[in-house]
Amino acid sequence: MEQNERSSFTGKLGFVLSAAGASVGLGNIWRFPYLAAKYGGGAFLLVYIILAVTFGYTMIVAETAIGRSSQKSPVSAFTYYSNTPISRAGGWINAIVPILICPYYSVIGGWVCKYLYAFLTTDMDVIASDSFFMDFITNGGTTELWFLVFVALNLLIIFMGVENGIERVSRIMMPILLVLAIVISVYTITRPGAMAGVVYFLIPHIENFSWMTVVSAMGQMFYSLSIAMGILITFGSYMKKEVSIEDSTRQVEFFDTAIAILAGMMIIPAVFAFSGSDPQALKAGPSLMFVTMPKIFASMGFGRLIGILFFTLVLFAALTSSIALTESAVSTLVDEFKWNRVKGTSVMAVIMVGLGTLSCLGYGPLAFITILGMPFLDFFDFITNSVMMPIAALGICLLVTRCMGLERLEQEVEVEGHPFKRKKIFRVMIRYIAPIFVLIILLSSVANAFGWIKM
């Protein structure tokens, strides 16, 4: 795609809502609460916020500036500054991450669609039963059907383009998501016994702090802020020069962190209120949203309505992130292979259905096939989040400091007279601290996967 043909957001609000939509997804509403519950509540939250305003801020500014300066998607953006095999490899790692994430992410999106439908049509006691979730994910045909429903919703928006599709949907979905999150949070924290959960989640206690609190919060940064997925480089390339990168970054950070905190306020106090502060309920992990929450809704007055609202919110969040992942992948296919948007989206659809089907069937008919002891979905999650994304982030740090140059990036942030208020923090983070962070995440995650340490 030629530079002068490149699509763009209409302005700052379009970019902020779309980038926030990319960041606010299952990472916030599904992953953040169960990690916070497991790794210390308020201690985890405090570490996460500190990382968001330092590490997260640095990576968002860097990726957005790279995209806007080059006006290209990840692979071409890397080679724009340094056309070497290493730079090209760095660009492709950033580009392949969303191509691999989007299929299995869409499988989980299909689970959300199924639960929303179930709350609309199925007896609450059935949804809250211990076997409902496992019966569903081990039934390959049913899981595949709901996966394809989610994929169809996603691709429909992508076909519509940047302004008419991504930006328009984000403008509608993100405010609705915020309102729903506030409504459900208020309802949750007013339940008897819920304040103990509020205290656990918001007040840091040193006895709940451990090194794994830091490592887990660092890992969550990638998933939650859409760092090192190529998304922010792609969206940066759609960003107009008159829009302030630093102001937009601050607003995306705020929106993302606010939704994560609201998700914690929806889920953790509810667990305290309706499980009698059962420690095992807090440590339910990834199943917290699909197993524990339906049990909680079933015990509530107006539980069906709250369940419908909750899974509607999760669906909106899952869609906005999935759209961003798909858009980044499509942008790469269009730019690198000189395809039109329809062909790029069609090829991505085939990849999504193919790899997503493996993840769908990995808990059912294909459960006998594992990689490193993991079913397909878990393996794709591990290889992207724990291996490729830290490497991609390290590549971005090196691209900025060794190839693009800090001065050139700072000029891009300051274009049109915009100030770069946190320039000193950015310089220290991108040169020294961020590379150390990503190496810690990489080594800790790989060691955990092979059983050398326990997270």
C-alpha positions in Angstrom: 0.0 0.0 0.0 1.4 3.4 -0.9 1.9 5.9 1.8 -0.5 8.4 0.3 -3.2 5.7 0.1 -2.9 4.8 3.8 -6.1 4.9 5.9 -6.2 7.1 9.0 -8.2 7.9 12.1 -10.3 11.0 12.0 -8.5 12.5 15.0 -7.3 12.1 18.5 -10.6 10.6 19.9 -10.6 8.0 17.1 -7.0 6.9 17.9 -7.5 6.9 21.7 -10.7 4.9 21.6 -9.3 2.5 19.1 -6.0 2.1 20.9 -7.9 1.8 24.2 -10.1 -0.8 22.5 -7.0 -2.7 21.5 -5.7 -2.6 25.1 -9.0 -3.2 26.9 -9.9 -6.8 26.3 -9.9 -10.2 27.9 -6.5 -9.3 29.4 -8.3 -6.7 31.6 -11.6 -8.5 32.4 -10.6 -12.1 32.3 -6.9 -12.2 33.1 -6.2 -9.2 35.3 -8.7 -10.1 38.1 -7.6 -13.7 38.5 -3.9 -12.7 38.6 -4.7 -9.9 41.1 -6.6 -12.4 43.3 -3.8 -15.0 43.1 -0.8 -12.7 43.5 -1.6 -10.4 46.4 -4.6 -8.2 45.6 -3.5 -4.6 46.5 0.2 -5.5 46.2 -0.3 -6.7 42.7 -2.4 -3.6 41.8 0.3 -1.2 43.1 3.1 -2.9 41.2 0.9 -3.0 38.0 0.1 0.8 38.2 3.8 1.6 38.8 4.7 -0.5 35.7 1.9 1.1 33.7 3.2 4.6 34.1 6.8 3.7 33.4 7.3 0.5 31.3 3.9 0.6 29.7 4.1 4.3 28.9 7.5 3.9 27.3 6.5 1.1 25.0 3.3 2.7 23.9 5.1 6.0 23.0 7.9 4.1 21.3 5.6 1.9 19.2 3.2 4.7 18.2 6.0 7.0 17.2 7.7 4.3 15.1 4.4 3.7 13.3 3.6 7.3 12.7 7.1 8.3 11.6 7.4 5.4 9.2 3.7 5.3 8.1 4.1 1.5 7.8 3.1 -1.7 9.5 5.6 -3.6 11.7 7.8 -5.4 9.2 8.2 -2.4 6.9 8.6 0.0 9.9 11.6 -2.0 11.2 13.3 -2.1 7.7 12.5 1.6 7.2 15.0 2.4 9.9 17.4 -0.5 9.4 17.2 -2.8 6.4 19.2 -5.7 7.8 18.2 -9.3 8.4 18.1 -8.8 12.2 15.7 -5.8 11.8 13.5 -7.6 9.4 13.3 -10.5 11.8 12.4 -8.1 14.6 9.6 -6.7 12.4 8.3 -10.1 11.5 8.2 -11.2 15.2 6.1 -8.2 16.0 3.9 -8.9 12.9 3.5 -12.7 13.5 2.4 -12.3 17.2 -1.1 -11.0 16.3 -1.4 -13.5 13.5 -0.9 -16.3 16.1 -2.9 -14.7 19.0 -6.0 -13.8 17.0 -7.1 -17.4 16.3 -7.0 -18.6 19.9 -8.2 -15.3 21.3 -11.2 -15.7 19.0 -11.8 -19.2 20.6 -12.1 -17.6 24.0 -14.3 -14.9 22.4 -16.5 -17.7 21.2 -16.7 -19.0 24.8 -18.0 -15.5 25.8 -20.6 -15.6 23.1 -21.8 -19.0 24.3 -22.1 -17.8 27.9 -24.0 -14.7 26.9 -26.4 -16.9 24.9 -26.7 -19.3 27.8 -27.6 -16.5 30.2 -30.3 -15.4 27.8 -31.8 -18.9 27.2 -30.6 -21.5 29.8 -31.6 -22.3 33.4 -29.2 -20.6 35.8 -28.6 -23.7 37.8 -27.4 -25.5 34.7 -24.9 -22.6 33.9 -23.6 -22.6 37.4 -23.1 -26.4 37.6 -19.5 -27.7 37.9 -19.7 -29.6 34.6 -21.2 -26.8 32.3 -17.8 -25.2 31.3 -15.9 -28.5 30.8 -18.8 -30.1 28.9 -18.8 -27.1 26.6 -15.1 -26.8 25.8 -14.7 -30.5 25.3 -17.5 -30.6 22.8 -15.6 -29.8 19.6 -18.6 -29.1 17.4 -20.3 -26.6 19.8 -17.1 -24.8 20.6 -16.3 -24.5 16.8 -19.7 -23.0 16.1 -19.4 -20.2 18.7 -15.8 -19.6 17.6 -17.0 -19.0 14.1 -19.7 -16.7 15.3 -17.1 -14.5 17.0 -14.8 -14.7 13.9 -17.7 -13.5 11.7 -18.4 -10.5 13.9 -14.7 -9.6 14.0 -14.1 -9.9 10.2 -17.3 -7.9 9.3 -15.8 -4.9 11.2 -12.4 -5.4 9.6 -13.8 -5.5 6.1 -15.4 -2.1 6.8 -12.0 -0.5 7.2 -10.3 1.9 9.7 -12.6 4.8 9.9 -15.9 3.1 9.0 -15.2 -0.1 10.9 -12.6 0.0 13.7 -13.0 3.6 14.7 -16.8 3.7 14.5 -17.2 0.5 16.4 -14.7 1.6 19.1 -16.5 5.0 19.5 -19.7 3.0 20.3 -18.4 0.1 22.2 -15.8 1.7 24.5 -18.2 4.2 26.3 -20.8 1.4 26.6 -18.2 -0.9 28.1 -17.2 1.7 30.6 -20.8 2.4 31.7 -21.5 -1.4 32.1 -18.3 -1.9 34.1 -19.3 0.9 36.5 -22.8 -0.4 36.9 -21.8 -3.9 37.7 -19.0 -2.8 40.0 -21.4 -0.6 42.0 -23.8 -3.5 42.3 -21.0 -5.9 43.4 -19.4 -3.8 46.1 -22.8 -3.1 47.7 -23.4 -6.8 48.4 -23.0 -8.0 52.0 -19.4 -9.1 52.7 -18.0 -7.5 49.5 -16.1 -4.8 51.3 -13.5 -7.4 52.5 -12.8 -8.0 48.8 -12.5 -4.3 48.1 -10.0 -4.0 50.9 -8.0 -7.0 49.7 -7.9 -5.7 46.1 -7.2 -2.0 46.8 -5.0 -2.0 49.9 -1.5 -3.3 49.5 -0.3 -5.6 52.3 3.3 -6.5 52.5 2.6 -10.1 53.5 0.9 -10.6 50.2 3.9 -9.4 48.2 6.3 -11.8 46.5 8.8 -11.7 43.6 6.1 -13.5 41.5 3.8 -10.5 42.1 6.3 -8.4 40.1 6.9 -11.0 37.4 3.1 -11.6 37.0 2.4 -7.9 36.8 5.1 -7.5 34.2 3.7 -10.3 32.1 0.2 -8.8 32.4 1.5 -5.5 31.0 2.0 -7.1 27.6 -1.4 -8.8 27.5 -3.3 -5.8 28.8 -1.6 -2.8 27.0 -1.2 -4.6 23.6 2.5 -4.1 23.8 4.8 -5.8 21.3 1.9 -7.1 19.2 2.5 -4.8 16.3 -0.9 -3.2 17.0 0.4 0.1 18.3 2.8 0.4 15.4 0.0 -0.2 12.9 -2.4 2.2 14.7 0.4 4.8 14.9 0.7 4.7 11.2 -2.9 5.7 11.0 -2.4 8.6 13.4 -2.4 12.2 12.1 0.6 14.5 12.9 -1.5 17.0 14.8 -2.5 14.4 17.4 -0.2 14.4 20.5 1.4 11.0 21.0 2.1 11.6 24.7 -1.4 12.9 25.5 -2.9 10.0 23.7 -0.7 7.5 25.5 -1.6 9.0 28.9 -5.3 8.6 28.0 -5.0 5.1 26.7 -3.0 4.2 29.9 -5.7 5.7 32.1 -8.6 4.0 30.2 -6.9 0.6 30.2 -5.9 0.7 33.9 -9.4 2.0 34.9 -11.1 -0.9 33.2 -8.7 -3.3 34.8 -9.4 -1.9 38.2 -13.2 -1.9 37.5 -12.9 -5.6 36.4 -11.2 -6.3 39.7 -13.9 -4.5 41.5 -16.6 -6.5 39.7 -15.0 -9.9 40.3 -12.9 -10.0 43.5 -15.5 -8.4 45.9 -18.1 -10.7 44.3 -16.0 -13.7 45.1 -15.6 -12.5 48.8 -19.4 -11.8 49.1 -20.7 -15.1 47.6 -18.0 -17.6 48.5 -17.5 -16.5 52.1 -13.9 -15.4 51.3 -13.0 -19.0 50.3 -9.3 -18.9 49.4 -9.8 -21.6 46.8 -12.3 -19.4 45.0 -9.8 -16.6 44.8 -7.2 -19.0 43.3 -9.6 -20.4 40.6 -7.3 -18.9 38.0 -8.4 -18.7 34.3 -11.7 -20.4 35.2 -12.7 -17.6 37.6 -14.8 -15.9 34.9 -16.4 -19.0 33.4 -16.9 -21.2 36.4 -16.8 -19.1 39.6 -18.7 -16.0 38.3 -21.7 -17.9 37.0 -22.0 -19.6 40.4 -22.0 -16.1 42.0 -24.6 -14.8 39.5 -26.8 -17.8 40.3 -26.8 -16.9 44.0 -27.6 -13.2 43.4 -31.0 -11.5 43.1 -31.4 -10.4 39.5 -28.5 -12.8 38.8 -29.6 -13.5 35.2 -29.7 -9.8 34.3 -26.3 -9.2 35.9 -24.9 -12.2 34.1 -26.2 -10.9 30.8 -24.8 -7.4 31.4 -21.4 -8.9 32.5 -20.9 -11.1 29.5 -22.1 -8.3 27.2 -19.4 -6.2 28.6 -16.8 -9.0 28.2 -17.9 -9.5 24.6 -17.5 -5.8 23.8 -14.0 -5.9 25.3 -13.1 -9.1 23.5 -14.3 -7.7 20.2 -12.4 -4.4 20.4 -9.1 -6.2 21.1 -9.7 -8.9 18.5 -10.4 -6.3 15.9 -7.1 -4.6 16.7 -5.2 -7.9 16.5 -6.8 -8.7 13.2 -6.2 -5.2 11.8 -2.5 -5.4 12.7 -2.2 -8.7 10.9 -4.2 -7.6 7.8 -2.1 -4.4 7.6 1.1 -6.5 7.5 -0.3 -8.7 4.8 -1.4 -5.7 2.7 1.8 -3.9 3.1 4.2 -6.8 2.6 2.5 -8.6 -0.2 0.9 -5.6 -1.9 -2.6 -7.1 -1.6 -5.8 -5.2 -1.4 -7.7 -5.1 1.9 -10.2 -7.7 0.9 -7.6 -10.2 -0.1 -5.5 -9.5 3.1 -8.6 -9.9 5.3 -9.7 -13.1 3.4 -6.2 -14.7 3.9 -6.3 -13.8 7.6 -9.8 -15.3 7.9 -8.4 -18.6 6.6 -5.5 -18.5 9.1 -7.9 -17.6 11.9 -10.3 -20.5 11.1 -7.4 -23.0 10.6 -5.4 -22.3 13.8 -8.5 -21.4 15.8 -10.0 -24.8 15.0 -6.9 -26.5 16.4 -7.5 -24.5 19.7 -11.2 -25.3 19.6 -10.6 -29.0 19.3 -7.6 -29.1 21.6 -9.7 -29.8 24.7 -12.0 -32.3 23.0 -11.3 -34.5 20.0 -7.6 -33.4 19.7 -6.9 -33.5 23.4 -4.5 -36.4 22.9 -2.2 -34.1 21.0 0.0 -31.8 23.1 3.1 -29.6 22.6 5.4 -29.4 25.6 2.6 -31.0 27.5 0.1 -28.2 26.5 -3.0 -28.4 24.4 -3.0 -26.2 21.3 -4.6 -23.1 22.9 -2.3 -23.1 25.9 0.7 -23.6 23.6 -0.2 -20.7 21.4 -0.7 -18.5 24.4 2.7 -19.6 25.8 4.7 -19.1 22.6 3.2 -15.7 21.9 2.9 -14.1 25.4 5.8 -15.7 27.1 8.4 -16.0 24.3 7.6 -13.9 21.2 6.3 -10.7 22.8 9.3 -10.2 25.2 11.6 -10.7 22.2 9.5 -8.3 20.1 9.6 -5.7 22.9 13.4 -6.1 23.1 13.6 -5.6 19.4 11.6 -2.3 19.7 14.0 -1.0 22.4 17.0 -1.8 20.2 15.4 -0.3 17.1 14.7 3.0 18.9 18.1 3.2 20.6 20.4 1.7 17.9 18.7 2.4 14.6 16.0 5.1 14.7 17.8 7.1 17.4 16.2 8.8 20.4 16.5 12.2 18.9 14.4 11.2 15.8 11.8 9.5 18.0 11.6 12.6 20.3 11.1 14.8 17.2 8.2 12.7 16.2 6.6 13.0 19.6 7.2 16.8 19.7 6.0 17.4 16.1 3.4 20.2 15.7 4.8 21.8 18.9 3.6 19.0 21.3 5.6 18.8 24.5 7.3 15.6 25.6 6.8 16.0 29.3 8.2 12.6 30.4 11.2 12.6 28.1 13.8 11.9 30.8 11.8 8.9 32.1 11.4 7.7 28.6 15.1 7.9 27.9 16.1 5.9 31.0 13.3 3.3 30.5 14.0 2.6 26.8 17.7 2.4 27.2 18.2 0.5 30.4 15.1 -0.6 32.4 12.7 -1.8 29.7 15.2 -4.3 28.2 15.9 -5.7 31.6 12.2 -6.0 32.3 11.5 -8.0 29.1 14.5 -10.3 29.7 13.2 -11.1 33.2 9.7 -11.9 31.8 11.2 -14.1 29.0 13.5 -16.1 31.3 10.9 -16.4 34.1 8.1 -17.5 31.8 10.2 -20.1 30.0 11.6 -21.4 33.3 8.0 -21.7 34.6 6.8 -23.5 31.5 9.6 -26.1 31.9 8.9 -26.5 35.6 12.2 -25.0 36.7 10.4 -22.4 38.9 6.8 -22.2 40.1 4.7 -19.1 39.3 
